[in-house]
Amino acid sequence: MNDIEEQMYLNIENAETAIKQELTRQETIALEVVHHAMEFYELDCFQELRQKPKVLDNPFFKAIRNMVFEYVECYSNLGIVLYKFALNTQVLGIIDEREGNFKESTKKFEYYQRSLKVSQCFFKTALLIAIRVKEHKLMINLLCSLAECQDFTEMFLHQITKNNETKEAFDEIKVNLEKVVQIFDNLSFEQQIEEVKQAIYSLRINEEYTVHSYQHF
């Protein structure tokens, strides 16, 4: 069990180091190619560009297209994995706290917060790429992933009101979700983003529940 925990901590630390980096040169070039191609053809989004007959079967453009999708998928998956690390360390921290192992519990809660924050950073990077290429479908998928990850449970919200840093992380997630939903206010994707709106609603309900529970401690 200790080996598994230490490996989890190491994974979180490695992820923190990785997220501090800017987009790689290769990622930046791929995005610039897509941007200039859309300008050249006077198109509004990546999806329209992919359907152009002159670029549809172009081997170079196929490679660029695949790279963009892989970048978004990679960062999105990292966000999901780090979110799950956060949940795991949170659960272990709760168990240690209940058993009186306060030193171990404090360490786990610290890594829980760090994992949660870096998870959000990965999601932001994926969303940034999707927005840069104006790919609505990618953005919808990312929003659904965010919605799935932000559907908090009672156990996940444990300690929210007892730790200022955790409360700040919670508030940041809520604000981020509300901001990304605004991107689609003028688009016809209401049905698809309903899950995201539901996630925000869940956040608010759980926040009220947590504050109410804390008042009874």
N, C-alpha and C positions, 0 to 999 in steps of 0.2 A: 504493500500500500504506500509506504514512504517513497519507494522508487517511482511509482506512478505519479505521486504528487510532485516530486522534484522534476520529473520530465514535463509535467504540465506547466510548472513555473518557468522552466527553461523555454518551452514553446512560446509562452506569453512574452518573455523577455526578448526572444528573437523577433517576434512579431512587432514589438515596440521599436526595435532597431530598424526594421524594414520599413515601417510606415513613416519614419522621419525623412525618408528619401523622397525627392521629387519624382515626377514621371521620368522613366528612363528615356534615353535618347531615341531608342527604337520606337517607344510608344508615342513620343512627341512627333517624330517623323511621320508615323502612320496617320496620326490625327491631322497633321498638316496636309498630307496628300488628299485625305478625304475632304477637308475644308476647301482646298483649292479646286478640286474636281467639282464640288457642288457649286462653287462660284462660277467656274467655267461654263457649266451647263445651266446655270441660273436656276438651280433647284433648292428646295427648302429643307430637305431632310435626306438622311443616309438611305432610307428605304427607296425613295424615288431614284436616287443615283444607282442603286443596285439593279434597278429594273431597266436602265438605259441599254438599248441593244448594243451600242458600241463598247460598253464596259462589262456587259453581262458575262461574256465568255473570255474576257481578257485575263490571261494567267497572272499578270502582275496585280491587277485589281482584286482578283480572287484571293491572292495571298494577303493583301491589305485588309480585305473584308474579314477574312478568317482571324487575322491578328486582332482586329478591334473587338470582335466577339469573344475571343479567348481572353483578352485583357479584362473585359467587363466580368466575364464568368469567373476568372481567377480571383479578382478582388472581392467579388460578391461571395464566393465560397469561403474565402479567408474571413470575411466578416461574419458569416454564419458559424464557422468553426470557433472563432474567438468568442463569439456570443455564447456558444455551448460551453467553452472553457469557463466563462464567467459564471454560468449557471452551476457548473460542477463545483467550482471553488466556493461559491456561495453556500451550497448545500453542505459541503464539508465544514465550512466555517460555522454554520448553525449547529451542526452536530457537536463540534468541539466546544462551542459556547455552552450548550446544554449540559455537556459532561464536565464542565468546569475547567477545560483546557484553554484558558483565556489567551495565553501567549500564542498558541498555535492558531486559535480562532482569529486573532488580530491579523496574523500573517495572511491567512486565507482571505479575509475580507479585503485586505490591501490588494492582493492579486485579482480578486473579483472585480474591484473597481478599475484596475489597470487593464484587465482583459476587456471589460465593457467599453472603455474609452477607445482602445485600439480597434475594437470591432467596428465602432462607429466611423473611425477614420478610414477603414477599408471600404465601407459602404459609401462614404463620401467620395472616395477616389473613383469607385466604379460609376457612381452617379455623374461625377464630373466628366468622365469619358463619354458616357451616353449623351449628356447634354451637349458636349462639344460637337458631336457628330449629328446632333438633332435627331436621334433615333428614338422615336416615341415608344416603339415596342420594347426596346431594351429598358427604357425608363420605367415602363409599366411593370416589367418583370422585377426590377430592382425594388420598386415600391411595394410589390407583393411580398418580396423577401423581407423587407423592412417591417412590413405589417406582421408577418409571421413571427419575426424575432421580437417584436415589441409587445406581443400579447402576454403581458406579465401574469404571474401567478402569485398567490399569497406568499409562498416560500421565497420567491425571487425578491419580493418587496420587503422582506424582513430586514430590519436595520435602516431602512430608508430615512426615517425621521430621526434616527439616533446618530447619524453620521453626516456631517455637512457636505463632505466630498461626494458621497453617494447621492445625496439629495440634488446636488448640482448636476451630476451626471444624468440623473433622472429628468431634471428640467430641460437639459440640453437635448436629450433624445426627443422629448415632447415637442420642443420648438422646431427641431430639424424635420420631424415628420410633418408638422403643420406647414412648414415652408415648402417642402417638396410637393405636397398636395396642391398648393397654390399654383404650381407650374401648369397644372392641367385644368385650371378654372375655365379657360376659354376653348378647351378641346372636347371632342365628343367621346370621352373615355370614362364617363361617369360610372358605368357599370363595373368596369375593370378596377377602378380605384376605390370602390366601395369597401373593400377589405382594409385598405389603408385608413379610411375614415373610421372604420370600426375599431381598428387598433388604437387610434387616438382616443376614441370614446372609452375603450378599455383602460387606457392609461389614466384617464381622468377619474373613472370609477374606482380603480384600484388605489389611486392617490388619496381619494377621499376616505376609502376604507382603512388605509394605513395610518393616516392622521388620526382617525377615530379610534383605531386600536391602540395607538401610542398614548392617547389621552387616558387610557385605562391602565397603563403600566404602573 
